[in-house]
Amino acid sequence: RDRSTSPSLDLDVTASSCIAVLPRTADELPVFWWAAGVPSSGCFVPAFVHGSKLPTIVSAAGTFGKKVTPPDRVVSDRFSEDSYWWLFRDLADKVNLDWKARNVVVRAEFNALEKEFAAGLPDIMRQAVSLRKAGKIEDAVATLDAFTAGCVEKEVQTANGLRKKFAP
């Protein structure tokens, strides 16, 4: 989220960012915090190595979709509301129109979400670790997947609200 360097990696050259948090004890699991798009106007959500899937929107492409196309017929992808990355790209573009004023609004909302997500992690970790120790691996996976899905859902709702707020 640091724009102090010149050129800043946070501007248009960052496609996404991640933070990997490794466990310190046997009562923790690795957590992968990921933000689509530029970190200054993005929100980091937790995902788990011990989970089994990510919400569908996270892996959805734009309008072009997942196709194999000969290089001479490739067209540029375009915005799709069903694509997680495109939602955050669009939000970043809207924020960059008046970065000083708009990024303050974005950071207030996303900082609150990140704190909420972090506050929920200890309980989810305890549940998942306990289930894993009891041999209930599928239940542990479902617990982790549900937590990530809930975080992504809140994040997408917030991003869409901000996109609407900044629409011309």
Phi, psi and omega in degrees: 000009183268120177254023186278345181273161179228116359285157181276129176291343183285343184287237187275358184265354179263119179274330177187171180221155177214157175226124177258124179250115182271149181292144176262337181223172177288350179265014177232163175234157176295143178234133179249107178270126184230138175237127174282140177077198184289139184293331184293330179243021180251176180229128178277130177242145180278138172228162189233133174300327181273005173276179182240344183200163174248157177303147185306319183300331182295326182257008179281133177279182177281218183287337183283323178078189182263093181227150172262120184231136176303140185308326182285353180242008181289136174243156180292142176288157179227168182306141171217131178294345180270004182248120179304310182298316182295325177301316182284331174295315180296318178298315180300319178298318179292320179296318183295344177293332176208066189306314184300318182279317187280324183294331176298318179294314180298313182297321179301315181288315182285327176298319179296318178296315180299321177295319177298314180298315180296322180294331180277345184298314183303319180292317179297319178300312180302314180299310184295317180296317179299315179296318179298316180296330179276003179081009181264065186298316181298323178292322178296316179300314181298321178297313180294315179298320180294321179296312178300315181300319178296320178295314180298318180300314178297319181295316180295318177300317179294314179300316179295322176297318178292319177301317179294318180299323184265003181294146181294000000 
